[in-house]
């Protein structure tokens, strides 16, 4: 269980990092050729990539499974079988790492909840003339706050700081955030950052997503008001010094650094150059690129599908006519299966490596290599038996270590994967 959780966390982190690197690489190209809306949509690749690891995929090549029963001396047989299976490794380190991850995730969640609560506490009950819009203290940035429902919040000095044209543009901008459900995307991004708090690329992606949301809303507003570019730039400059509203479910008109502001003003000059045909063509290429990235990530995670039939080997081992063990092995055609047996007495130790193949006629061929003694001494050559599935095959092997001969009975069956169950 611990190993599974660690594997999932590592895979998700690698997928997230891959997505952030890919989107960050193509982002400048998208902004230049397709516009901010395409750049904003490109961040949807990240949750899609993370979900791709849960999609159905081809079956994994079967791992050799071995169960064994001993007619006599069952404890010795069980110890011998288990001794040659992979030993359980200590997972203390993994437990500590997962504990550290869980502690960090809970701490970051609590911190983000505190940020959201701090923003919510600043909301002032709207006046009847405010048309349902909330108010913030003077000096705060206009913002869209909440998810369901979301409310546009304006500072108390909104009318004094901005001209009527600037106020209309800011309100149109926040309405675009509301229509696009940007706060819901921010909440999802916050959740991913909490789960991947240790990955700086996750925080970079959230910051870039916020920037692209602002650029996309700027472009949408100016697409309907192409003559208002100068007023829009003045509204951005007039908002300098306002206190950003930063919380998981909040879209603030102003972001905390000056770089996004410079980028937004610079992008105002390029919105008109993005013709409808150019945008559609570029977004089509974006879709193809993102689908290719998703397909590549899916294939990279896919386990190779086995091209061979699963087989079951039921064995019966005897020395001098005395039956000592009945192991059962699960493998696949052309995949070697190995069993070792060591009773710790004069019977010595044996190792058998068996590979099952299928003849054109449908019969099964068992190619076996034997070793015995202490230390193990390999017998010369391979030993072959051919017969139909389900048929009892018998053979006897003399010991190279002067021990008793091994009498071996084998039955090989072709089975579906669903039939792999341990014997009682």
C-alpha positions, 0 to 999 in steps of 0.5 A, spaced: 500 500 500 505 504 501 509 503 495 503 504 491 501 511 494 508 513 493 508 510 486 502 514 484 505 520 487 511 520 483 507 519 477 503 524 478 508 529 479 512 527 473 506 528 469 505 535 472 512 537 471 512 534 464 505 538 462 508 545 465 514 544 461 510 543 455 505 549 456 510 554 458 515 552 452 509 553 447 506 559 451 510 565 447 508 562 441 501 561 443 500 569 445 504 571 439 500 567 434 493 565 437 492 570 442 491 570 450 485 565 450 489 560 446 494 560 452 489 560 457 486 554 454 492 550 454 493 550 461 487 545 461 492 540 459 495 539 466 489 536 469 488 532 463 495 529 463 494 527 471 487 524 469 491 520 463 494 515 468 487 513 471 485 511 464 484 503 462 491 501 459 493 494 456 495 489 461 501 488 464 506 483 462 505 477 468 509 477 473 511 470 475 507 467 481 509 461 485 505 457 490 507 451 493 504 445 497 508 439 500 506 432 502 511 432 508 515 437 511 510 443 509 514 448 513 520 446 510 517 447 503 514 453 504 520 456 507 524 454 501 519 457 496 518 463 500 526 464 500 526 465 493 521 470 492 523 477 492 524 479 499 520 484 503 524 491 503 523 496 509 518 501 507 520 506 513 523 511 509 517 511 504 512 512 510 516 518 513 516 521 506 509 520 505 508 523 512 512 529 510 508 530 504 501 529 507 503 534 513 506 539 507 499 538 503 495 539 509 499 545 512 498 548 505 491 547 504 490 550 511 494 556 509 490 557 502 484 557 506 486 562 511 488 567 505 481 565 502 478 567 509 482 573 510 479 576 503 472 574 505 472 578 511 474 584 507 467 584 504 462 589 506 455 588 505 453 591 499 448 597 499 442 597 495 444 601 490 450 596 488 446 592 484 448 586 488 456 587 488 460 587 494 464 592 497 472 592 499 475 597 503 478 603 499 485 601 496 483 594 494 483 591 487 477 590 484 476 582 484 471 577 482 470 573 489 467 566 490 465 560 485 458 558 487 456 563 487 461 568 485 461 576 486 464 582 483 467 586 489 469 593 488 473 598 493 469 603 496 474 608 492 472 605 486 468 611 483 473 616 485 479 612 483 477 611 476 473 615 470 466 612 468 469 609 462 475 606 466 469 603 471 465 600 465 471 596 462 473 594 469 466 591 470 466 588 463 473 585 465 470 582 471 464 579 468 468 575 463 472 572 469 465 570 471 462 567 465 469 563 464 468 560 471 475 562 472 475 562 480 473 554 479 479 553 475 483 557 480 480 553 485 482 546 482 489 549 481 490 551 488 488 543 490 493 541 485 498 546 488 497 543 495 498 536 493 504 538 489 507 543 494 514 540 493 514 541 486 516 549 484 513 548 477 506 547 480 506 554 483 509 557 477 503 554 473 498 557 477 502 564 477 502 563 469 495 561 469 492 567 473 496 571 468 493 568 462 486 569 465 487 576 466 490 577 458 484 573 456 479 577 459 483 583 457 482 581 449 475 579 450 473 586 453 477 589 447 474 585 442 468 588 443 470 595 444 476 596 440 476 603 440 477 603 448 484 601 448 487 607 451 482 608 456 483 600 458 491 602 459 489 608 463 485 603 467 491 599 468 495 604 470 490 607 475 490 601 479 497 601 480 498 601 488 492 597 489 492 591 494 491 585 490 486 580 492 489 573 492 486 567 494 484 560 491 477 563 489 479 570 487 480 573 480 484 580 482 484 586 477 491 587 479 496 582 481 502 583 486 508 584 481 509 589 476 511 584 470 504 582 469 502 589 468 507 590 463 505 584 459 498 586 459 499 593 457 504 590 451 498 585 449 493 591 448 497 593 442 497 586 439 489 584 440 487 587 433 492 583 429 489 576 431 484 575 426 478 570 426 481 565 421 488 566 424 485 565 431 482 558 429 488 556 425 492 557 431 487 554 436 486 548 431 494 547 431 494 548 439 489 542 440 493 537 435 499 539 439 495 538 446 492 531 444 499 529 441 502 531 448 496 527 452 497 521 447 505 521 448 504 521 456 499 516 455 503 511 451 509 513 455 505 510 461 502 504 458 504 497 460 506 493 454 501 488 453 503 481 453 503 478 446 503 471 449 498 466 452 498 465 460 500 458 462 499 454 469 505 449 471 502 444 476 508 440 478 509 434 483 516 432 485 518 426 488 525 422 491 526 415 491 518 414 490 516 419 496 512 425 494 515 431 497 512 437 494 507 440 489 508 447 487 504 451 482 507 456 477 504 462 473 508 465 467 506 466 460 509 463 453 516 464 452 517 467 459 522 462 463 519 460 470 524 458 475 523 454 482 528 452 487 527 447 492 532 445 498 529 441 504 536 441 507 537 434 508 541 429 504 536 430 498 540 436 496 537 442 493 534 443 486 533 448 481 528 448 475 528 453 469 522 451 465 520 455 458 513 453 455 512 454 448 507 452 443 508 448 437 504 450 430 500 443 432 497 447 438 501 442 443 506 445 448 513 444 449 517 444 455 524 446 455 527 445 462 534 446 465 536 442 471 541 444 477 542 440 483 547 440 489 550 444 494 553 449 490 548 448 484 551 444 479 548 445 472 546 439 468 548 438 461 543 441 455 536 442 455 531 437 456 524 437 452 517 434 453 512 435 448 504 434 449 497 437 449 495 442 454 492 438 460 496 432 459 500 429 464 508 429 463 513 425 467 520 425 467 526 422 471 533 426 472 539 423 476 543 428 481 550 430 479 551 431 486 550 423 487 544 425 491 537 421 489 534 422 483 528 427 482 522 424 479 518 430 476 510 430 474 508 436 470 501 438 467 501 445 463 494 448 462 493 455 458 489 459 462 486 466 462 489 472 467 482 472 471 483 465 473 490 466 477 488 464 484 492 461 489 491 454 491 488 453 498 
